[in-house]
Amino acid sequence: MDHTVYDKRRYPIVDVRQGYSQWVRTYEQTVEDEMDLRLLERLRTVDWSATRRVLDLACGTGRIGAWLRRRGPAAAIDGVDITPEMLDVARGRGVYRTLSIADVRDTGLADATYDLCVQSLADEHLPELGPLYREAGRVTRPGGHFALVGYHPQFLMAGVPTHFDRAPGEPVTIRSYVHLLSDHVKAAHAADWSLLEMDEGLVDETWLRKKPKWEVYRGLPISFAMVWQRT
Ligand SMILES: C[S@@+](CC[C@H](N)C(=O)[O-])C[C@H]1O[C@@H](n2cnc3c(N)ncnc32)[C@H](O)[C@@H]1O
């Protein structure tokens, strides 16, 4: 479902590549670790330190690669993203083995290569989830995992799309789609993934200390994590 059905902000909408090529200048200062790293920390079904080959889908500026490197120092981490400017920042971190400009739905990488795929905060930019789960399934070895963290559909439905300030006082929205959690289950099952674990993060005191204006969203789920295993 297109996010505009729920959008209460009504900012101008830009496409993904254009949006992130501009957001890259302030991205690291605006994305809160509570969104994704806090959920990744809580997952119990992935042995991060034992994982040898990892693919970071929609790696952006490399926040997740840096987190993975701390958890599993020996892992070879590859990253793909469609926004070259985001990849340039990721390259500067020096934590990835390879970085390529590619769509998460068609990475061009070899079959059954990775022990683990991760994706954080990007599924809301895909109109359909099937191609993502199929591609992650193709490049993951049998028995391997896919850890996905997403912007919670309930928060998008509360009217707050993915947005940033293109210039001071000039917010824009990056085109987004709302996927129900059941949409994830259907798409993943159709691509032979089994759900091992799921978690959700709420707007709580930690969030409100950083964003006092979000009092109106107190208690709403803002992000979710799912761990899938390739059957
Ligand atoms: C919110 S950022 C998340 C970046 C990183 N995973 C993180 O957690 O900081 C979303 C990223 O998804 C990328 N992206 C969106 N759609 C994509 C697609 N179809 N294929 C590859 N990358 C995509 C964007 O270019 C952007 O870098």
The ligand as a Gaussian input file, in Angstrom:
#p B3LYP/6-31G(d) Opt

LIG

0 1
 C       17.200000       4.384000       5.808000
 S       18.570000       3.912000       4.810000
 C       19.185000       2.513000       5.735000
 C       20.668000       2.342000       5.536000
 C       21.326000       1.361000       6.497000
 N       20.804000       0.021000       6.309000
 C       21.133000       1.815000       7.926000
 O       20.493000       1.094000       8.681000
 O       21.599000       2.896000       8.276000
 C       17.814000       3.118000       3.425000
 C       18.806000       2.689000       2.362000
 O       18.148000       1.794000       1.487000
 C       18.649000       2.017000       0.193000
 N       17.682000       1.418000      -0.736000
 C       16.379000       1.691000      -0.851000
 N       15.813000       0.909000      -1.790000
 C       16.800000       0.109000      -2.264000
 C       16.845000      -0.922000      -3.247000
 N       15.759000      -1.294000      -3.935000
 N       18.018000      -1.537000      -3.478000
 C       19.145000      -1.161000      -2.809000
 N       19.163000      -0.194000      -1.865000
 C       17.995000       0.435000      -1.594000
 C       18.808000       3.501000       0.103000
 O       19.665000       3.893000      -0.937000
 C       19.353000       3.817000       1.505000
 O       20.748000       3.812000       1.523000

